[in-house]
Amino acid sequence: MTFTLNSFNIMKLLSLLIIPLFSIGLFAQEADESKACWDNLTKKNHPRLFLTDSDIENIKAEIENGTASKYLVGLHEQMMVAADKSEDGINVIYGKALSNIRAALKNIMSSAYAWRYTGNKKYLKYVERDVNAICDDFMLWHAPGRVYTINTSESALALSLAYDWAYEGLKPKTKEKILQFIAERVLPRGIEKPYLSVGNTSLVNNTGLICSALATYEIDPEKCRKAVMTGVGASAEVMGKLYSPDGIFPESPSYADYATMYEALALIAMSDLLGTDFGLSDTPGFDKSGDYYSFVVSNTGNYYNFSDCNPKVHASTAVWYYAYRFGKTEILPPYLQMLEKKRYAGNRCLFLALTCAYRMGEFDVMKKDAGHIFTGRGLTPVVLVRSGVERNDAYLGLKGGQPSASSSHAHMDAGSFIFEIDGVRWACELDHHEYNIYRKVCKSLGVPSSKNAGDLTWQAFPVHNRQHNTLTVNDKDHSYDGYADVVEVFDDPGRMGGKVDMSEVFPLDLKSAVRSISIIDDNWLEVRDSLVALDDKSAHVRWTMATKAKVTRVDDGFILEQDSHRMKLTTDAPMSVYTIWSSNPKDYDSPFSAVEPPFKGTLIGFEFDLPAGTVYDIKTTLKHL
């Protein structure tokens, strides 16, 4: 069955409808403020965030009498491991403020839990120590002029947990420091200048704001209520743009996990304490994001790592929220394996997973169906395909989108793809380096480090279209505003994949460009590029694919070898020249080449000329030998 999506028009329609609807929603939420019950936010009602004292006693009883689920037991054990590792404190690195703050959050979260669970005061001392470190040294940890809002917001979550969970144990002076930090750094900024930028940081910031207000509400009810409602309104607007309509988070899987982890904390906290999350968890597409999680992890257990995302999948806590709130337990298996391998102790929001597992009680993990396709619209439309659920089955990830719509983490990678079979990723994305190295270069040159039209950061090696599994025409950048849309999905016997209209990506160089990529017979990859030249202008086309396989160039293509498997890449493009390009930035004339280390992998492909007024339908295949 083949589905045709006139989704370019759909996207334009959605842009006209969704944003106004969510703007209307903001007013509705202001009207709904009175429906929330604020009576539980009293001085006597601590701890109240996420896990009450009654919850801790229940967890303890279930573990001791053997009725706790094995998942709750595993998460609890990892929490205690993290708490014991907190003894050494924060390994402070000046100029790396966010790393210090996240270490403090992990220590505070786990140690406060351990103190509540065991009563051992050594854990309370760890909490006191790291709270004072944040409050006393927050500015010292930062490089001059580099105090980012997420640094404040992640600190706010750490301090809110400490204030609430260790309320009866913290010294009065320590609690005063927390209240001062929140009153001076957190609440005013969030109220006066709502976090509305379309990206992960807004959800993190709004969660820091909301949790701070809920933890300290009785100190200044009017201001804290205003902070909560401001955070709710801002989150509604941002979530509507990030998750709607189909749950595909535009900034990549890793940033989806980060943003959703924080958003889930705000939603649970408000539902518990106010009796409502103001409809935020019902944001169109938000529940579907759980399905996206299920498919964006490939058969080899790695992310489809588009944009600023590396392939390694970390021990996610956000998936536990989707399992708890929407019953999507089928997304949990990769993470249950991580739990068995004891990889959760390093997650600074481990308490989110533990809270959800506790509330779920005993549950069965639903089985993931084989042969599924996930596709969706949004700022970054994707088609994700797997021929089965086993490691050796075929997997394809294909994306569209546009640089200007996908935030500061976007790449010029419309039309790019990855492909796996036999437990091997044959077509890959180059691993992405820490993007702060690009910021430093831009600062030294006195130019913006943003990703607006024409900014220098688009020339970073892993960001530019030349280094992605896509097309480059006349050696130019992809159009900043050119939207590549998924216009067709193939779900037929023998063919599963999708079609992306890339015409807007090359507005001055091609009349049209349409790319179809499919898994054929559950066994091999086919890429079809239908290109129409301008009537009065020829085009030089580069077809690129990154791979970590051993590459041998032959007369009619490339032989790829990896893990005892062999495949061949070949094309029928007329007069094509098979080429291997360097993956070392220092071989290019780039302003960033001095700070970019070589990338693992090889860039292969071919080049050809498209004469003016001609139409080429090119088929490129990757097949077993």
N, C-alpha and C positions, 0 to 999 in steps of 0.2 A: 504494500500500500504506500502510495506517495502522497504527501501532504504539501500543498502549495500555500505559502503564506504571503499575502500581499502586505507584509509587515512593515514596509517603509511607510505606507499610508497609515497602518495601524499605529506605528510609533508616533507619527505626527499627531494622530487623533488622541493618543494617550497623553502626549505632552500638553494637549489643549484641555484634556479632561481631568487627568489624575491630579495635577498640581492644584487646580482650582478646588477640586473635591477635598484635598487635604487642607487647603487654606480654610475652607468651610469647616473642616473637622477641628481646626484650632479653636474656632469660636465655640463649637459644640463642647469641646473639652473645658473651656473656661466656664461654660454654663453648667457643666457636670461637676464642677468643683464641690458644690454643696452635697452631692451624692456620696462623696467619699467620707468615710468615718475617721475623724482625726482624734477620737477620744482615747485611742490606745497609746498615744505618744506622750506619756507622762514620765515624770522623774522616777516613779516607782517601777515602771515597766521597762527594765533593762535586765538582761539582754533581750532584744526584740528583733534584731535583723537576722533573717534566714533560719537560725537555729535558736530556739528558746531554751531555757534550762530544762523544761519538760522534755524537749526533743533530745537533748544530750542524755538525760536519764533513760529515755526510751532506747536510744542507740546503744547505750552501755548495757542495758538489760538484754536487748536482743542479741548482742554479741556474746555476752556471758552465758546466756541460756541456749545458744545455738540456733536461734530462730531468725537471725539476720541473714539477708541474702549474701551469697559469696561475693557479690560485687560491692556491697556496703562494707563488708569485712575488709576486702582488698583496699578500698579507698581509705578507710579508717587507718589501716596499717601504714599506708603511704603518707597519710597526714602525720602520724606519729614519727615516721622516719624523717620527714621534713622538719618537724619540731626539734628533734634531737640534733639535726644538722645545724639548727639555728644557734647552737651554743657558741659557735665561733664568730657570730656577728656578721656584719657587712664588710666585704672586702672593698673598701671605698676606693674608687678611681676618680680623681678630680677631673672635671670636664666630661665625665660620663654619667651625668646626673640620672638619666632615666634607668640605667643599669643599677645604680645604687638604690633608687626608689623601688624598683621591682624586686630587688633582693630583700629590701625591708618589708615590702608587702607580703612576700612569701613567708618570711620569718614571723611577722606579726600574726598573720592568718593562722599558721600552723601552731605557733606557740600559745596563742590565746585559746585555740581549740583544745590543745593538750592540757592547759591549766584547768579549763572547765571540766574536762573529762577525768583527769587524774587528781586534781587538787594540789599537784606538786608546784610549789612556789618558784622553783627554778625557771619554769616556763614563763611565769609572770614577770620575772626579772628580764628575760629576753624581750618581752613586749615593751617594758619600760625603757630599756636600752635603745631599741630601734625607733620607738616613738620620739624619744629625745633627739636621736640622731637626725631624723627628718626635720623636726621643728627647729633645732639649733643650727643645722648645717645645710639646710635646703639651698640657700643662695650660694654657699661656698662650693657646692658640688657642680655648679653650672659655670660654663665658660661665659665670659662677659657678653651680655646681650642675647643669650641663648636659652632663656627660660620659656619653654614651650608649654602650651596649655595642658597637653596630656601629662606632662610632668606633675603639674599641680593636681590634676584630676586623679591620677593613680595614687599620688600621696594622699589625696582626700579619702579615697576608698580605704587605704591602709589605716588612716587615723580614725575613720568612722568605725571600722571594725574594732580597733583597739578600745575606743571610747565606750562602745556598746558591749562588747564581749567581756572586757575586763573592767567593767564599770565599778564593781565592788572592790577591786584589788588595786587599781591604779592610785598613785599618790595624787593628792589634790593639785599639786603644782603641775604634774604631768597632764592632768585633765585640763587645767587652765591653758596650757600650751596648745593642746589640741583645739580647744574652743577658739583661741586667738587665731590660729592658722586658718580655721574654717571661716571665721568671721571676717578676716582681713583678706584672705587670698582666694577663697572659694565662692562664697555666696555673692559678694558684690559683682565679681566678674561675670558670673553666670546669669545674674538677674539683669544687669545693665546692658550686656552685649550677648544676647542669646547665641548659642552655638548652632549655626545654621548652614555651615559649609557642607557640601555633599561629599561626605567621606567618613572613614572609620573614626577619625578623631572626634567628630561631633557626638557620636554615640558614646564614646568613652568619656568625654567631658560632661555630657548630660547625666550619665550615671554617677560620676563623682559628685556632681551637684546634688542630685536627688538623694543619694545615700547619705551625704553629709547633712542635708536638711532633715531627713527622717531620723538620723541618729541623735541629733542635737535639738530636735524640734521644741522641746519645753523651754529652752533658753530664750528663744525669740520666735514664738509661734507665727506671728504675722510675716516676718521675713522668710522663715523657713517654708511656710505655705506658698508664698510667692515664688520661692526658688523651685519648689517641686512643680508647680504649675507652669513655670517658665520652661523648665526642663522637659515637661510632658509635651508642651506645644512645639518646642524645637525638635524633639525626637519624632513627633508625628510627621512633621514636614520632611525631615531628613530620611526617615524610614520609608516614606512613600516614594521617594526618588531612588533609594538604594535597592529596595527589595521588590518593588512592583515592576511589572505585573506577575512575574513568574519565579521570583526568588533567587535570581542570579545576581550575586553581589559583584559589582563591576570592578572592584579593585583587586581581585584575585582571591583564591581560596584561603590563603593564610590571613589576609586582612578581613575576610568574611568571618573567620574564626575569632579573631581578636575583637572585632566590633560586636559580634553577636554574644560573645562571652560577657562583655560589659552590659550590653542591652538586656540580656537575660537577668542579670543581677538586679537591675532597676525594676524590671517587670515583676519579679518575684517579691522584692521588697515592698513595692506598692500594693500588690495583690494581698500580701500578708497583713500589712499594717493599715491600709486604707480601704481594703475590701474591693479594690478595682485597680486595674492597670490602665484605665481610661481608654480601653479599646486598642492600645498599641499592639498587643499580641495578635489582634485581628487585622493588622495592616495587610492589604492585599499583597500576596506573594510571600509574606513572611513565613507561613507554614510550609510553603513549597520549597523554601530554602533548605529544609531538611532533606528533601529528595535530591536537590543539587549537591549537598554534602555526600550523598550516597554514590553519586556518579562521578564527581570531580576527583575522587580517589580512584586511581587506575587499578588494573588487575595485578600489577606488581606492588601495590601498596604505596604508591607515590602520588603526589598531586599532579594534576594537569596544571603546570606552574606558569601560567601566563602572567604578564605584567611583572611587578616587583615581587615575585614569589619564587622560592626555591622548592625543589621537588619533595624534600623530606616532610613527612606528615608528623606533626607533634601530638602529644597526648591532649586531645581537645576536651574541654569541659563544656563547650557550647553544645556539642552533640547530645550531651546528657539532658540539656534543657529541651531539645526537640523531642527526645524520647519521652520525657516527663510530660511536657505540655501538650504535645500533639500525638503521642503514642507511636512515634517513629522509631521503634526499637531495631528495625532492620538496618539502620545506619551505624549501629554500635559495634558489630563484630571486629573491625580493625582496631578499635579502641579498647575493646575487652582484651584483645591480645596484648596491647601495650600495658594494660593493667596487670595481666599475668606476668609480664616481663618487668614489672615494677618501675615503669617509666613515668608515673604520675607525680612522684614526690617533688619534681622540679617545677610543677605548674603553680604559679602564684595565686590562681583562683581555684585551686583544688576543691575548696569548700563548696563551690557551685555544683560540681559533680557529686560530691558526697551528699549535699542537701537533696538533690534530685533523686539519687539512688535510695536514700532513706524514705522519701515520700512515695516512691514507686513500689516499695516492698518487694515481694517475690514477683518476678515477671519472666515471661518467655520472650526470647529474642526471635522476632519474625524473620523468616528466611527471605533473602533477596531473590527475586525472580531472575532467571537467565534471559538473555536476548533482548534486553530493554534498551530503549533510546530515551534520553532526556534532552529536551530542547526548550528554549525559552527566549522571550524577548527581553528588552530592557536596554540599559545603556551599553551593556556588553553582551549581545546575544551569543549563545553557544549551542553546539550540537555535541552531545557526549554519547558514545556508542560502545557497548560491550557485547561480544558474541556469546559470552557465557560468564560464569562467575569464578571459574578456576584461573589460577595464575597464568597458565599457558594460553588462555583464550585471547582473542584479539580485542584491542581497545583503541578507540579513536577519539581524540578531542579536537574540535574545530571551533574557531571563534571569529566573530565579526567585531563591530564597534567602531569607535572613532577616538583619536587621541584627546580631543577637546572635551569629551563627555565622561571620561573615565577617571578623573582626578589626577592628583600629583603622582600616582603610581602607574599611570598608563604608559604603554610602549606604542611604537608604530608597528603594530603586529596584526593588523586586520588581515584575515585570510590565512593566518598561521594555523599549524596543526601539530599534534604529536601522534605517534603510532607505536603500538606494542603488539607483539605476538611471541609465543614460546618463552614467556617470562622475561623478555628483553625489550627495552625501549629503543627502537631503531631510529625514529625521528624524535628529537628532543628539543627542549628549550635550553639555551645556555644558562648555567647557574648565574644568579644575579649577585653582584657584589654589594656591600654595604653602601647605600646611596649617599651617606654623609661625605664620602670622598669626593663626590661631584659637587656637593655644596661648598666644600672648602676651596676647590678650584675656582668656582664661580665667585666666591667672596674675594679671593686674591686678585681676580680680574676685574672686580667691581661691576659684575653683571648679575642679574637675578638668577636664583637657583630654582625658580618655579618652572612650570611647564605650560606656559602660555605660548601663543603662536610666535614662532621665531626664536624662542629662548634657546640658549646654548645647550641645555641639558638634553635636548632631543638628539644631540650628536654623541652622547655617551654610547660606547660600543654595544652594550647589551640592549639598549633602548631603540636603536635605529632599525628601520626595516631591512637593511642589508644583512643583518645578523639574525633575522627571524625566518621561519619556514614559510615564506610568502614571496610575493613578486616585488621587484623593484624595476621601475620604468625610467629610462633615461638618467639613471643614477640619481634620481631625485628623492626627497623625503615624501612619505605619504602625506596626503593633504590633511592639514590639521583639523579641518571641519568635515572631511569626507567620511560619511557613515557607510560602513559595510554591513549589509543586512542579511540575515538568514532568510532566504525566500522560498526554500523548498527542503523537505525532509524525506529521505528515502528509507522506507521500512518494508522492503520487499524481500522475498526469498532470494538469497544470493547477492543482495545489495542493501547495505545499511550505511547511511551517512547523511550529508546535507549539502546544500548549495548556498553560496554566499555571493551576493552582487557587490562587486568591488568597484563599480564604475565611478563612484564619487571619490574614490581614493586617488584616481589619476585624471582629474578633470581637464588638464591642459595637454595630456599626452595620449589618451586613448578615448575612443568614442564609447566603448563599453568593455567591461572585464567581468566575467562571471566564472567563479571557481566552484567545482563540484568535487567533493572528496568522499570516498566510500570504502568500506570494508567489503571485499568481494568473496563470496563463498566462505565466509568466516575464516579466510586464510591469507589474503593478500590485500595490498593497498592500491587504489587507483585514484589519481588526481587528474581531473580534466579542467583545462583552462581555455575558455572561449573568449578570444580577444579580437576586438574590432578596432582597426587603426583609424585615425582621423583621415579625412579625404586628402588633406594637403600636407601631411606630416608623418614621416616614418617614426618608429619607436625601437629603442634597444631595450630588450627585456632580460632581466636576470631572475632565474628560478633558483631559490636557495633552500637547502635543508641542512640542519645541524644534526650531527650524530656522534655518539661516543664509541661507535664500532671501529674496528680496524678497517681502513679504506684502501682499496686497490683500484686505480683507474684503469679501465680497459677501453677498447675502441668504441664499444657501444654502450658505455655507462660506467657503473661502479659496482664492484663486489664488496659487500659489507660482511664482516665476520665478528661475531660476538658470542661468548659463552657456548662455543662449539656449534653455533648455528650460522648459516650463510644465506644472504639475500642479495638480490641484484636490483639496482635502480637503473632504469632506462627510460628514454623518451622518444617520441616520434616527431618532436619539434624540428622543422626544416632547417638544415644547415646549422644545427646547434653545436656549440663548443663546450664539451664537458670540462669543468673547472673545479679546482680545489683552492679555496681562499684561506688565508691565515686567520687563526682565531686568537692571535696575539695583537692586542691594540697597539703595541709599539711599532707594528709594521704599517701603521696608518698615520696620516697627518691629522691628528686629533688633539684638541686642547686638553683632553683628559688622559692621553696615552702615558704620561709620566707616572700617573697614580694607579692605572688599571693593570693588575697582573694578568698574565695569560689565562685564557679560559680553557677548561677541559672540554675537549671535543674537536670535531673537524667540520668545517663548513664546505659542503659539496653542492654541486648543481650544474647548471648549464646556462649559456647565454645565446641569444639569437636576435636577429633583426626582423621586425614586422614592417613590411613596406607600406607606404601610404595607400589608403583605400582598400586594404585587404582584410580578410577574416581568417584567423587561424583557430582551429580547434585542436588543441594539443592534449595528448594522453601521456601521462607519466605513470609508471608502475613500479612497485616494490614487491618482488616475488621471491619465494624460496628457490634455492638452487638444490 
